[in-house]
Amino acid sequence: APPQLADSRLFRNQAYIGGAWVDARDGATFAVDNPADGGTLARVADLDGSQAEEAIAAAQAAFGPWRARTAKDRAAILRRWFELILAHADDLAALMTLEQGKPLAEAKGEVAYAASFVEWFAEQGKRIAGDTLAPVAAGTRMLVLREPIGVCAAITPWNFPLAMITRKAGPALAAGCTMVLKPAEQTPLSALALAELAHRAGLPAGVLNIVTADSERSIAAGKALCASPVVRKLTFTGSTPVGRILMQQSAPTIKKLSLELGGLAPFIVFEDADLDAAVDGAIASKYRNAGQTCVCTNRFYVHDSIYDAFVRKLAERTGGLKVGSGFDAGVAQGPLIDEAAIAKVDQHVQDAVGKGARILAGGKRHALGGRFYEPTVLADVSEDMLCMREETFGPVAPVVRFRDEADVIRLANDTEFGLASYFYSRDIGRIFRVAEALEYGMVGVNTGLISNEVAPFGGVKQSGLGREGSVYGIDDYLEMKYVCLGGI
Ligand code: ADP
C-alpha cells in the first residue's frame, strides 16, 4: 500500500463479488496510474463479461433476504458505513488524490460529500411509504405499495471516484435493491476501499458487488449488465455518447434508466451583478477538479458594459491559481486525468485562438509537463469555436460578450445539453425570468456551487434522465405496485 495510507487494508486490488475478494479468472490485471507523475499505483483485477454475470448472480441471490429486512435494519448498516467513511476520511482522500489527481483539500471535501449521500439515504429509506386510495366501488380497497426495483447495475466515472458511487449505492441499498457496480478504470481503488468499509459495516454478501475492468473489458462488462434480464435498472454517470450506447443496449430488456450525462454549462453575468461575487463564483465553478466536472462552467457570457472589468479580474485570479501535485500545500489545480484530456483541452484552446480569441491567462501545457495544463482565460470568444459547442472538461474559461437578455438566453439554450447553468444578477424580476427561461435541470443564481445531498441533481434534454440525491432520489430505485382488494 502507498505510504500515505494509515490503514493499509483499505488498499485493495481485487474485485469484490458475493462478499469475497476475487481475481480475474484468467489472472488478468490492469494498471492504475497516478496522473501527477504517470507512475503505476497498483495492478487491479481485470474482469470479463462472464465474471460480471457472476456478480449479477450474487446480487440476485442477495436481493430476497436484503429486501425482506426492515428499512430500519438496512439504515443501521448504512449508518455504520457512513461513520466508517468519515472515520477513514484521510485515507480515502489520499487514495483519491493518488489515482485521480485532485488537490487533497478537494478530495477531503469529496469524502464528506460522498458520505452525506449514505447518511441521507439511510434516513430516507425509513420514510418510504405507500398510499391508500379512495375506492371506486363498494366492498373494495385500493392500495399502492412501493417496492425495491431489484438488482441494479451502476457504471460510474473517474471525476468523483467516491461520490458518484454513494449517490447511486446509497438510495439503491436503502430502498432494498442490490447492486453490481463497475467503477471507472482510472479510479477503481477508491471504489474498492468503499467496498472494504461496507464489508466492515456489516453489509451482507452480494448486496454490493464491485466489478473492476480496464477500458476494453469495461465494454464487455457493460454489455453483460445491459443484456441481463435479472438487472432491472441501470444507473450511469458519464459522457452522453456512452449514455446513448448503454440506453441502446438496455432496450432489449426494457431497463429502467438513470443517466447523468454531459453538460455545457453557461455562466451569465448581467450588468447588475455584484462583479466580485461573480468572479468568485466563476473561479469556483470553473476550476474545481481542474474543470473536470459535468457541472463545471463551459462558457461564460458577460454583459458588454462590465466585460472588460470581468475578464481582467478573472484573468488575474486565474493566473494566481497554483498548479501542482494534489499533495503539495496551496495547490488549487492538480493534473488532468489522462493524455486524452490534455489533448482535448489544448485542441479547444488552439481552435479558439485560431478563430480570433485572445489569451488572457494560461493557454498552454504547464511547465511541470505531463498532464498539467495552465488555468486559462480566453476573451473575444465567439459561438463558432469548439469550446462553445463541446464540453471541454478542463481548466479553460472562454468569455463571450453579450448585450441583450433575450439574446443571451437563446444562446445559453442553444445546445443539446441541459444540466447545470449559472447566472449573476441582483434584479429580482430578472432572476425569476431568467431562471424560468433556462432549459436546464439546475440553475445556480449568484452562486457557482450547487451540489449537495439535499438537492435533486440531474439534467434535461441530452444531459440525462432521472434525479440523484434529495427526497426524490430514492424514487428512481422504487416501483409502484397497485393492489386492488375486492370482496370486503
Ligand atoms: P468519461 O468521459 O467520464 O471518461 P465515459 O462515459 O467514457 O466518461 O466513461 C464513464 C464510465 O463508462 C466508465 O466507467 C467507463 O469504463 C464506462 N464505459 C465507457 N464506455 C463504455 C461502454 N461502451 N460500455 C460500458 N461502459 C462503458
Boltz pocket constraint, residues with backbone or C-beta under 6 A from the ligand:
constraints:
  - pocket:
      binder: B
      contacts: [[A, 155], [A, 156], [A, 157], [A, 158], [A, 159], [A, 182], [A, 183], [A, 184], [A, 185], [A, 213], [A, 214], [A, 215], [A, 218], [A, 219], [A, 220], [A, 221], [A, 222], [A, 223], [A, 237], [A, 238], [A, 239], [A, 240], [A, 242], [A, 243], [A, 245]]
      max_distance: 6.0
